[in-house]
Amino acid sequence: MRILIVEDHETVAANMKTFLEMQQYAVTVAHDGNTGLEIAMTEQVDLVILDINLPGMDGYTLCDMLRKSGKNVPILMLTARSKQEEMIRGLNLGADDYLTKPFDLDVLLARVRALLRRQGGVEKSPVLTAGSITLDTNTREVTKGKKKIALSPKEYALLEYLMRNKGAAQDRPSILTHVWGNSDSLMFSQTVDVHIAYLRKKIGKGTIETIPGTGYRIPA
């Protein structure tokens, strides 16, 4: 899953990026509001972590513009302000949740997971299933029947992305964007196909279908 962090404090942004990447999320960082808006409007993003105090365009304006454009990507707003009216303003503009700085990174992770489960306005279970395969997004544990399956970080991220979109074919650019964070530099590589082959060896060939001319799919 791809997360966009819009945060002008470079150290704070770098710490969040490193931490979330350790949790197998693909992370892109923008240090000003204008760049953050451009990425959120033109690229595939699963969640936005948005600071309020930004150069160029503040977080309130960015959030408002995303919602008015019809973008329903989950937004987690960050603020150093503790006044209730400021938090209410962000929520009224369309933010889904907020965190007041300073915050614990484990709390950030819990909020991120909760928002990703609620995509589309529907609360989803943290446990994903596909046939005999079970994936727990909280513990990062994958099992086939009762047997635990050991996956590399990218294998896990790829399987989670496909299982979150079960029943829908995913093309290679979408997979590269959501799992690796950038489709351009890897567009003509065999990265996706190689990792699909590794996954099939571990979880069974019938779990992931090849859709000719499109990409890959886990059947609904």
Secondary structure as UniProt FT lines:
FT   STRAND          2..6
FT   HELIX           10..22
FT   TURN            23..24
FT   STRAND          26..30
FT   HELIX           33..42
FT   STRAND          47..51
FT   HELIX           59..68
FT   TURN            69..70
FT   STRAND          75..79
FT   HELIX           84..92
FT   TURN            93..94
FT   STRAND          97..100
FT   HELIX           105..117
FT   HELIX           119..121
FT   STRAND          127..130
FT   TURN            131..132
FT   STRAND          133..136
FT   TURN            137..140
FT   STRAND          141..144
FT   TURN            145..146
FT   STRAND          147..149
FT   HELIX           153..164
FT   TURN            165..167
FT   STRAND          170..171
FT   HELIX           172..175
FT   HELIX           176..180
FT   TURN            184..188
FT   HELIX           191..203
FT   TURN            205..206
FT   STRAND          209..211
FT   TURN            212..214
FT   STRAND          215..217
//
